[in-house]
Structures are given as C-alpha cells and as structure tokens.
Amino acid sequence: MPLTDTTRKPDTASDQPPAAGRTASLALVVICVGYFLVILDATVVNVALPAIGHELQGGVSGLQWVVDAYTLSFAGLLLAGGALAERLGGRRVFAAGLALFALASAACGAAPSLPVLIAARLVQGAGAAALVPASLVLLQAAYPTAAGRSRALGVWASIAGIGAACGPVVGGLLVTTWSWRGVFLISVPFAMAALALTRRCVPVSPRRARALDLPGQLLAIAALALATGSLVQAGQLGWTSAPVLGGLAASALAAAGFIWAERRSPDPMLPLALFRRPAFRSGTAVGLLINLGFYGQLFVLSLFFQDVRGYSALLTGVALLPEAALLIVASTLSGAIMARTGPRGPMLAGLTIGGAGLLGIALSGAHAPYALLVAPMAAAGFGMALTMPAATASVMDAAPADRGGIASGVINAARQAGGVLGVALLGTLVSGASLSGVLPTALIVAAGAFFAGAALILMGGPAARGPAGPPSGTGG
C-alpha cells in the first residue's frame, strides 16, 4: 500500500487548539514532563530491587520481571499507540496515556505481592505506550520545520536522558528516606499535573483514518514476550534446555508471522516499505542496540554495587551518577549538530564513545577502585545521550509527514524492545553466578551492542546533509 494517505479527519469541537498565545515552548514542557515520567519509571526501580525482593520474596528472575513487565508492555504496544495517535489525534492519546500511567503507578505503590506488582507494571507500560508516540506526533505539530524539530528533539531526548540516569539517584533517595513504594507513587502527582495542563498547552495534530491491526499487534507482543521469557528462564534452566529453545523458536515463528501479517494487511500497523529507507532502517536498529546495552548494564551495575560492594540504595544511586553527568550537554550538542549536518555524525560519535566507555568499565574489573570507573561511566552516558536524539530524528525525518505516529511508535518500540532484551540477556548472565566473576562479560556484551550500532551506521546509515539541506531520508 502507499505510504501516504491524505484523508485526514477535521478536528472536532472537543479537539480545538489551545487558546491563542500558547507557545510551542509551553507544549514542549508538558510533553517532556510526561516523557520524563515514563523514562524515569524504566530506571528508578533498579536500585529498589533488593528492597522489593526482600519484602515481597522475589529472586533474580522475579526482579527481572518487575523491570521487564513494564518495558515489555511498553514495547509491545507502542506500534498500536502510534496508530491510535494518528487515528484519534495526538493530544487525546497523550492525555489518555497520562491518566492510565498515573492510575497504574498508584497500583504499583500499593501492591501487596510480587505478582500484583508485575501486573500493575504491565498496565503502567500500556499507559506509557500510548503517551510516548503521541508525544512525538505532538512535537511534529508544534515544530513543523526540520531545524526546529531537531532542536526540540534534542530537548526532548535530554529530558529523557536525565530521567534515565537520574532514576537510580531518585530511587535511592526514596528507598532510603521512605520505601520502595515511593519509587512508583512519586509519579502520580506529576502525571496528574501534566494531564491538567495538556488541554490548555498542547496543540492538536492532524488525524488520519486508521484500521486496528489486531493480528499484527498480537503477533508482535507474542514474539517479544516469548523471547523475553526464554532469556529470563535461561539463567535458571540453561541455554540448551527444552523450554528455552522452544520459547526462542516460538518467538522466531511469531516474528515471521508478524511480517507475513503486515504484508497482507490493507492498513498495516507497521508499513514494511518504510524499512526500504536507509535512515529509517538504521535509526531503528540503533535505537534497539543502544537501549539493549545501556539498560542491560544499568540493571547489572545496580545489583553489583549493592550485592557485591555492599552499597546502600542511596549510595548505589550516587555511584551511578557519572552516567548522568554530561547528559544535558550531550543531548543539547546532538540537537545542535543535527540542525546543521543531520543525524549521522552524532550517531556515529555517540555509539563509539559509549561503547568505549562500557568496554572501559569491563576492562577495569569487578574489584577496581571506584575512581577508575567514573570516566568510563561518564563516557557511556555521554554516548547514549549523544546518539538517541539523532536516532530518533533519523527515523522521524525518514517517514512521510502523515506517518509520524507510526514512525514514533517504531523508534520507541525498538528502543524499549532493546531495553527488555538487554535486562533479560544480561540478567541471565548474572543469574545464579558470581556477579563479580561475570560482570566483565556482561559489560562486554553491552559494549558490543554499541559497536554493532556504529558498524550499521558506517555501512548504511543516513547521509550527511548541509545546514540548508532537506531532512535525512525523506526521499524515496
């Protein structure tokens, strides 16, 4: 089917733009608050895991599911969230996502058992899956030019980076001064405030008639869930066990079924023709790989500092702070460079620097003085923050203007799928083993994901452009 569709529905009376005088900057603030909470909840829980395990009686595999239930639901529903943002309008879906996220966060904070907490995390991820692709659709509406959108994406990504890296510090403070329940409850008032401001400050976006691709959605969730469950179980049962091998095979079959369903669908959730565009293809792959490495190492290091080095939750959050030290600088720099040259340069530089940082942590060894870990941890965070706005812009620029919801769903689904697989894979490496003994191996795997992304950019990433050039990947 063609990638463009000009049949857009007019806005209804309830979907009118905000009052005159509302600026794009105010919209950006509200959008970034929602996105900050979503990313914070992906990382704030890491330093709370030992406390959760102690109170709710959970082992490593159970704690992996506390992290992965959120990102699994988040990743699996993002494409549907993008389609809904196109069909119903970005502002409506953004507001609905905020409301669901707030309710689920309250349920997480009140959870009486580990299964209830995991179930609430699944619902929380569903709210995030509605909110995030809608936020990028709204950014496109607020910033229609490529240069303005690149700068806005730099701000958006810097806020997300701060949320990711500040999560351990915020979590440590809350666990130490309050309870592990506070890492979830803290989001509720901020989500409700953002919801109240959405109608007044956030613009509407064009709507496009979309069908709901139920077969594609179910197969996408099945593929990711089976892969995640198999990786988690591999730590207990072994990589060659029948359940693990069977689960991985079933995941591959579900993925193949998803591709088949999308090719046959008259209005697919994921138009596969988009992947013919190099910038779209490489940006999506980089989003998956960089989150696999970054979130995987964050899970492992959070356990390592507490279980091996004996740090408190608060001290663990402080120990991870170097990964946040240069996030604002890196994200802002990425947006500024993109506005002039396109996303290729920031992506290549960020992936190389971040991979070198993770490799440096691995080579330092589990017993190295903490001071030796500061510089490579800072490099890992800097590389992540430099890369992510560029990868997002690469995908968004490569998609037709009326497919912003799909494009935002794809890049964020790739990122969250990478986070799910990273926690599952690196968590499996440390499950049932000495953390100090396997830490270097886990970090080498994380570094390898960054370097693989750099190789993809070198072989077929987005082309560079000059200051006056068109957005990378918009042709074809």
C-alpha positions as CSV (number, residue, x, y, z in Angstrom):
1,M,0.0,0.0,0.0
2,P,1.2,3.6,-0.4
3,L,3.0,5.2,2.5
4,T,0.9,8.4,2.4
5,D,-2.8,9.0,2.9
6,T,-4.3,12.4,2.6
7,T,-7.7,11.5,4.1
8,R,-7.5,13.4,7.4
9,K,-10.5,14.0,9.5
10,P,-11.2,17.5,10.7
11,D,-10.8,18.2,14.4
12,T,-14.0,18.1,16.4
13,A,-15.1,20.8,18.8
14,S,-13.6,19.0,21.7
15,D,-10.3,18.8,19.9
16,Q,-9.8,22.5,19.2
17,P,-6.3,24.1,19.5
18,P,-5.3,25.6,22.8
19,A,-6.1,29.3,23.5
20,A,-4.3,31.9,21.4
21,G,-0.9,32.8,22.8
22,R,0.1,29.3,23.9
23,T,3.6,28.7,22.5
24,A,5.4,25.7,21.2
25,S,7.7,26.0,24.2
26,L,4.9,25.5,26.7
27,A,3.7,22.5,24.7
28,L,7.3,21.1,24.8
29,V,7.4,21.5,28.6
30,V,4.2,19.5,29.1
31,I,5.2,16.8,26.6
32,C,8.6,16.5,28.3
33,V,7.1,16.1,31.7
34,G,5.1,13.1,30.6
35,Y,8.0,11.6,28.8
36,F,10.3,12.2,31.8
37,L,8.0,10.2,34.0
38,V,7.8,7.3,31.5
39,I,11.6,7.0,31.3
40,L,12.1,7.6,35.0
41,D,10.0,4.6,35.8
42,A,12.1,2.4,33.5
43,T,15.2,3.1,35.6
44,V,14.1,4.3,39.1
45,V,13.1,0.8,40.1
46,N,16.6,-0.7,39.6
47,V,18.1,0.4,43.0
48,A,14.8,-0.6,44.7
49,L,15.0,-4.2,43.5
50,P,16.8,-5.6,46.6
51,A,14.2,-4.0,48.9
52,I,11.4,-5.3,46.7
53,G,12.8,-8.8,46.7
54,H,13.3,-8.7,50.4
55,E,9.7,-7.6,51.2
56,L,7.8,-9.4,48.5
57,Q,10.0,-12.6,48.5
58,G,11.4,-12.4,44.9
59,G,14.6,-13.9,43.4
60,V,16.6,-12.6,40.5
61,S,14.1,-13.9,37.9
62,G,11.2,-12.3,39.7
63,L,13.1,-9.0,39.9
64,Q,13.8,-9.2,36.2
65,W,10.1,-9.4,35.6
66,V,9.5,-6.3,37.8
67,V,11.7,-4.4,35.3
68,D,10.7,-6.2,32.1
69,A,7.0,-6.3,32.7
70,Y,6.9,-2.5,32.2
71,T,9.2,-2.4,29.2
72,L,7.6,-5.5,27.6
73,S,4.2,-3.9,27.7
74,F,5.6,-0.6,26.7
75,A,7.5,-2.0,23.7
76,G,4.8,-4.4,22.6
77,L,2.0,-1.8,22.5
78,L,4.0,1.2,21.1
79,L,3.1,0.5,17.5
80,A,-0.6,0.4,18.4
81,G,-0.1,3.6,20.4
82,G,1.4,5.2,17.3
83,A,-1.6,4.1,15.2
84,L,-4.0,5.4,17.8
85,A,-2.2,8.8,17.9
86,E,-2.7,9.0,14.1
87,R,-6.3,7.9,14.2
88,L,-7.6,9.7,17.3
89,G,-5.2,12.7,17.4
90,G,-2.0,13.0,19.4
91,R,-3.4,15.1,22.2
92,R,-6.3,12.7,23.1
93,V,-4.0,9.7,23.2
94,F,-1.3,11.6,25.1
95,A,-3.9,12.6,27.8
96,A,-5.3,9.0,28.0
97,G,-1.8,7.6,28.4
98,L,-1.1,10.0,31.2
99,A,-4.3,9.1,33.1
100,L,-3.6,5.3,32.7
101,F,0.0,5.8,33.7
102,A,-1.0,7.7,36.9
103,L,-3.5,5.0,37.9
104,A,-1.1,2.1,37.3
105,S,1.7,3.9,39.2
106,A,-0.6,4.2,42.3
107,A,-1.4,0.5,41.9
108,C,2.3,-0.4,41.8
109,G,2.9,1.6,45.0
110,A,0.1,-0.3,46.8
111,A,1.0,-3.8,45.5
112,P,0.7,-6.4,48.3
113,S,2.7,-9.1,46.4
114,L,5.1,-9.6,43.6
115,P,2.6,-10.9,41.1
116,V,0.3,-7.9,41.7
117,L,3.3,-5.6,41.3
118,I,4.2,-7.2,38.0
119,A,0.6,-7.0,36.7
120,A,0.5,-3.3,37.6
121,R,3.7,-2.7,35.9
122,L,2.2,-4.3,32.7
123,V,-0.6,-1.7,32.9
124,Q,1.8,1.1,33.6
125,G,3.7,0.1,30.4
126,A,0.5,0.3,28.4
127,G,-0.1,3.9,29.6
128,A,3.5,4.7,28.5
129,A,2.9,3.0,25.1
130,A,0.0,5.4,24.5
131,L,1.8,8.5,25.8
132,V,5.2,8.3,24.1
133,P,4.4,8.0,20.4
134,A,1.7,10.7,20.9
135,S,4.4,13.0,22.3
136,L,6.4,12.8,19.1
137,V,3.4,13.4,17.0
138,L,2.7,16.5,19.1
139,L,6.3,17.6,18.7
140,Q,5.9,17.4,14.9
141,A,2.7,19.5,15.2
142,A,4.4,22.1,17.4
143,Y,7.7,22.2,15.4
144,P,6.9,21.8,11.7
145,T,10.4,22.7,10.3
146,A,13.3,20.2,10.3
147,A,15.7,22.6,12.1
148,G,13.2,23.5,14.8
149,R,12.2,19.8,15.2
150,S,15.8,18.8,15.6
151,R,16.3,21.3,18.4
152,A,13.1,20.2,20.1
153,L,14.1,16.6,19.8
154,G,17.4,17.5,21.5
155,V,15.5,18.9,24.4
156,W,13.0,16.0,24.5
157,A,15.8,13.5,24.4
158,S,17.9,15.4,27.1
159,I,14.9,15.3,29.4
160,A,14.5,11.6,28.7
161,G,18.2,11.0,29.3
162,I,18.0,12.9,32.6
163,G,15.1,10.7,33.6
164,A,17.0,7.5,32.7
165,A,20.2,8.4,34.5
166,C,18.6,10.2,37.5
167,G,16.3,7.3,38.1
168,P,18.9,5.4,40.3
169,V,19.6,8.6,42.4
170,V,15.9,9.4,42.8
171,G,15.2,5.7,43.6
172,G,18.0,5.6,46.1
173,L,16.7,8.7,47.9
174,L,13.1,7.4,48.0
175,V,14.1,3.9,49.2
176,T,16.3,5.3,51.9
177,T,14.0,8.0,53.2
178,W,10.6,6.4,52.5
179,S,10.1,3.0,51.0
180,W,10.5,1.2,47.7
181,R,6.8,2.0,47.2
182,G,7.8,5.6,46.8
183,V,9.6,5.0,43.5
184,F,6.1,4.4,42.0
185,L,4.0,6.8,44.0
186,I,6.2,9.8,43.3
187,S,5.0,9.8,39.6
188,V,1.3,10.2,40.5
189,P,1.1,13.9,41.3
190,F,3.3,14.9,38.4
191,A,1.3,12.8,35.9
192,M,-1.9,14.4,37.1
193,A,-0.5,17.9,36.9
194,A,0.7,17.2,33.3
195,L,-2.8,15.8,32.5
196,A,-4.4,19.0,33.8
197,L,-2.2,21.2,31.6
198,T,-2.4,19.1,28.4
199,R,-5.6,20.6,27.0
200,R,-4.5,24.2,27.8
201,C,-1.0,24.0,26.4
202,V,-0.6,21.2,23.9
203,P,-1.6,21.6,20.2
204,V,-3.8,19.2,18.3
205,S,-2.3,17.1,15.5
206,P,-3.9,16.0,12.2
207,R,-5.8,12.8,12.3
208,R,-5.7,10.0,9.8
209,A,-8.1,7.2,9.2
210,R,-6.5,4.0,10.5
211,A,-7.7,0.4,11.0
212,L,-6.7,-1.5,14.1
213,D,-4.3,-4.3,13.0
214,L,-5.2,-6.8,15.7
215,P,-3.3,-9.8,14.2
216,G,-0.1,-7.8,13.9
217,Q,-0.4,-6.4,17.4
218,L,-0.9,-9.9,18.9
219,L,1.9,-11.4,17.0
220,A,4.3,-8.6,17.9
221,I,3.6,-9.0,21.6
222,A,3.9,-12.8,21.4
223,A,7.3,-12.5,19.7
224,L,8.7,-10.1,22.2
225,A,7.2,-11.9,25.3
226,L,8.4,-15.3,24.2
227,A,11.9,-14.0,23.6
228,T,12.0,-12.2,26.9
229,G,10.6,-15.2,28.9
230,S,13.1,-17.5,27.3
231,L,16.1,-15.3,28.1
232,V,14.9,-14.9,31.7
233,Q,14.5,-18.7,32.1
234,A,17.9,-19.4,30.5
235,G,19.5,-18.2,33.7
236,Q,17.8,-20.9,35.7
237,L,17.3,-23.7,33.2
238,G,20.4,-23.3,30.9
239,W,20.6,-22.2,27.3
240,T,20.1,-25.7,25.9
241,S,17.0,-26.6,28.0
242,A,13.9,-27.5,26.0
243,P,11.7,-24.7,27.4
244,V,14.3,-22.1,26.5
245,L,15.0,-23.4,23.0
246,G,11.3,-24.0,22.4
247,G,10.4,-20.5,23.5
248,L,13.1,-18.9,21.3
249,A,11.8,-21.0,18.3
250,A,8.2,-19.9,19.0
251,S,9.4,-16.3,19.2
252,A,11.0,-16.6,15.8
253,L,7.8,-18.1,14.4
254,A,5.7,-15.3,15.9
255,A,8.1,-12.7,14.4
256,A,7.8,-14.4,11.0
257,G,4.0,-14.4,11.4
258,F,4.1,-10.7,12.2
259,I,6.0,-9.9,9.0
260,W,3.5,-12.1,7.0
261,A,0.5,-10.4,8.6
262,E,1.9,-6.9,7.9
263,R,2.5,-7.7,4.3
264,R,-1.1,-8.9,3.8
265,S,-2.8,-6.2,5.9
266,P,-4.6,-3.4,3.9
267,D,-3.6,-0.9,6.6
268,P,-0.7,-2.5,8.5
269,M,0.4,-1.4,11.9
270,L,3.9,-1.3,10.6
271,P,4.2,-0.5,6.8
272,L,7.3,-2.6,5.9
273,A,8.1,-0.4,3.0
274,L,9.4,2.2,5.4
275,F,12.4,-0.1,6.0
276,R,13.5,0.4,2.5
277,R,14.7,3.8,3.6
278,P,18.2,3.6,4.9
279,A,17.8,6.3,7.5
280,F,14.6,4.7,8.9
281,R,16.2,1.2,9.0
282,S,19.5,2.2,10.6
283,G,17.9,4.6,13.1
284,T,15.5,1.8,14.3
285,A,18.3,-0.7,14.6
286,V,20.5,1.8,16.6
287,G,17.6,2.5,18.9
288,L,17.3,-1.2,19.8
289,L,21.0,-1.8,20.2
290,I,21.8,1.2,22.3
291,N,19.0,0.5,24.8
292,L,20.0,-3.1,24.9
293,G,23.5,-2.1,26.0
294,F,22.6,0.8,28.3
295,Y,19.6,-0.6,30.2
296,G,21.3,-4.0,30.4
297,Q,24.4,-2.6,32.1
298,L,22.3,-0.4,34.4
299,F,20.4,-3.5,35.7
300,V,23.7,-5.3,36.2
301,L,25.6,-2.4,37.8
302,S,22.7,-1.7,40.2
303,L,22.8,-5.2,41.5
304,F,26.6,-5.3,41.5
305,F,27.1,-2.1,43.7
306,Q,24.5,-3.4,46.3
307,D,25.1,-7.1,46.3
308,V,28.9,-7.3,45.8
309,R,30.2,-3.9,47.1
310,G,27.6,-3.6,49.8
311,Y,26.4,-0.1,48.9
312,S,23.1,1.2,50.2
313,A,20.3,2.0,47.7
314,L,21.2,5.7,48.0
315,L,24.9,5.2,47.6
316,T,24.2,3.0,44.6
317,G,22.3,5.8,43.0
318,V,25.1,8.2,43.7
319,A,27.6,5.7,42.3
320,L,25.7,5.6,39.0
321,L,25.6,9.4,38.8
322,P,28.5,9.7,36.4
323,E,26.4,8.3,33.7
324,A,24.1,11.3,34.1
325,A,26.8,13.9,34.5
326,L,27.0,15.0,30.8
327,L,23.5,14.1,29.6
328,I,22.3,17.7,29.1
329,V,25.5,18.7,27.4
330,A,25.4,15.6,25.1
331,S,21.7,15.9,24.2
332,T,21.9,19.6,23.5
333,L,25.0,19.1,21.4
334,S,23.3,16.3,19.5
335,G,20.4,18.6,18.6
336,A,22.7,21.5,17.6
337,I,24.8,19.3,15.3
338,M,21.8,17.6,13.7
339,A,20.3,21.0,12.9
340,R,23.4,21.7,10.7
341,T,24.6,18.3,9.5
342,G,21.9,15.7,10.0
343,P,21.9,12.7,12.4
344,R,24.8,10.6,11.0
345,G,27.6,12.3,12.8
346,P,26.1,12.4,16.3
347,M,25.0,8.8,16.0
348,L,28.4,7.5,14.9
349,A,30.3,9.6,17.6
350,G,27.9,8.7,20.4
351,L,27.9,5.0,19.7
352,T,31.7,4.9,19.5
353,I,32.2,6.9,22.7
354,G,29.5,5.0,24.6
355,G,30.9,1.6,23.5
356,A,34.4,2.6,24.6
357,G,33.1,3.7,28.0
358,L,31.3,0.4,28.6
359,L,34.4,-1.5,27.4
360,G,36.5,0.6,29.8
361,I,34.3,-0.5,32.8
362,A,34.6,-4.1,31.8
363,L,38.4,-4.0,31.5
364,S,38.7,-2.2,34.8
365,G,37.5,-5.4,36.5
366,A,35.0,-6.0,39.3
367,H,37.5,-5.1,42.0
368,A,38.8,-1.9,40.6
369,P,38.7,1.2,42.8
370,Y,35.5,3.2,42.1
371,A,37.5,6.2,41.0
372,L,38.7,4.3,37.9
373,L,35.1,3.7,36.9
374,V,34.0,7.3,36.9
375,A,35.4,8.3,33.5
376,P,34.2,5.3,31.5
377,M,30.7,5.5,33.1
378,A,30.6,9.2,32.1
379,A,31.6,8.2,28.6
380,A,28.8,5.6,28.4
381,G,26.2,8.1,29.5
382,F,27.5,10.8,27.2
383,G,27.5,8.4,24.2
384,M,23.9,7.3,24.9
385,A,22.7,10.9,25.1
386,L,24.5,12.0,22.0
387,T,23.1,9.1,20.0
388,M,19.5,8.9,21.0
389,P,18.2,12.3,19.7
390,A,19.9,11.6,16.4
391,A,18.5,8.1,16.0
392,T,15.0,9.4,16.8
393,A,15.4,12.3,14.3
394,S,16.7,9.8,11.6
395,V,13.5,7.7,11.9
396,M,11.1,10.7,12.1
397,D,12.7,12.5,9.2
398,A,12.7,9.4,7.0
399,A,9.0,8.9,7.4
400,P,6.3,10.8,5.5
401,A,4.8,13.7,7.4
402,D,1.4,11.9,7.8
403,R,3.1,8.8,9.3
404,G,4.5,10.5,12.4
405,G,2.6,8.2,14.7
406,I,3.9,5.1,13.0
407,A,7.5,6.4,12.9
408,S,7.4,7.4,16.6
409,G,5.9,4.0,17.5
410,V,8.6,2.2,15.6
411,I,11.6,4.0,17.1
412,N,10.3,3.8,20.6
413,A,9.2,0.2,20.2
414,A,12.7,-0.6,19.0
415,R,14.2,1.2,22.0
416,Q,12.0,-0.4,24.6
417,A,12.4,-3.9,23.0
418,G,16.2,-3.3,23.3
419,G,15.8,-2.5,27.0
420,V,13.6,-5.6,27.6
421,L,16.1,-7.8,25.8
422,G,19.1,-6.2,27.5
423,V,17.8,-6.7,31.0
424,A,16.8,-10.3,30.1
425,L,20.0,-11.2,28.4
426,L,22.5,-9.5,30.9
427,G,20.3,-10.6,33.8
428,T,20.6,-14.1,32.6
429,L,24.4,-13.9,32.5
430,V,24.4,-12.9,36.2
431,S,21.6,-15.2,37.4
432,G,22.9,-17.9,39.6
433,A,26.5,-16.8,39.1
434,S,29.0,-14.7,40.9
435,L,28.3,-11.1,39.9
436,S,32.0,-10.1,40.3
437,G,33.0,-13.0,38.1
438,V,30.6,-12.4,35.2
439,L,30.4,-8.6,35.4
440,P,33.1,-8.0,32.7
441,T,31.4,-10.4,30.3
442,A,28.0,-8.7,30.7
443,L,29.6,-5.3,30.1
444,I,31.5,-6.5,27.0
445,V,28.1,-7.7,25.6
446,A,26.7,-4.2,26.3
447,A,29.7,-2.5,24.7
448,G,29.3,-4.9,21.7
449,A,25.7,-3.6,21.2
450,F,27.0,0.0,20.9
451,F,29.8,-1.0,18.5
452,A,27.4,-3.0,16.3
453,G,25.2,0.1,16.0
454,A,28.3,2.1,14.9
455,A,29.0,-0.5,12.3
456,L,25.5,-0.3,10.9
457,I,25.8,3.5,10.5
458,L,29.1,3.1,8.7
459,M,27.7,0.6,6.3
460,G,24.3,2.1,5.6
461,G,23.2,4.9,7.9
462,P,21.6,8.2,7.0
463,A,23.5,10.5,4.7
464,A,25.0,13.7,6.0
465,R,23.3,17.0,5.0
466,G,24.3,20.6,5.0
467,P,22.6,23.3,7.0
468,A,20.2,24.1,4.2
469,G,19.6,20.5,3.1
470,P,16.5,18.5,3.4
471,P,15.9,16.2,6.3
472,S,17.9,13.0,6.0
473,G,16.0,10.1,4.5
474,T,12.9,12.0,3.4
475,G,13.2,11.0,-0.2
476,G,12.4,7.7,-1.8
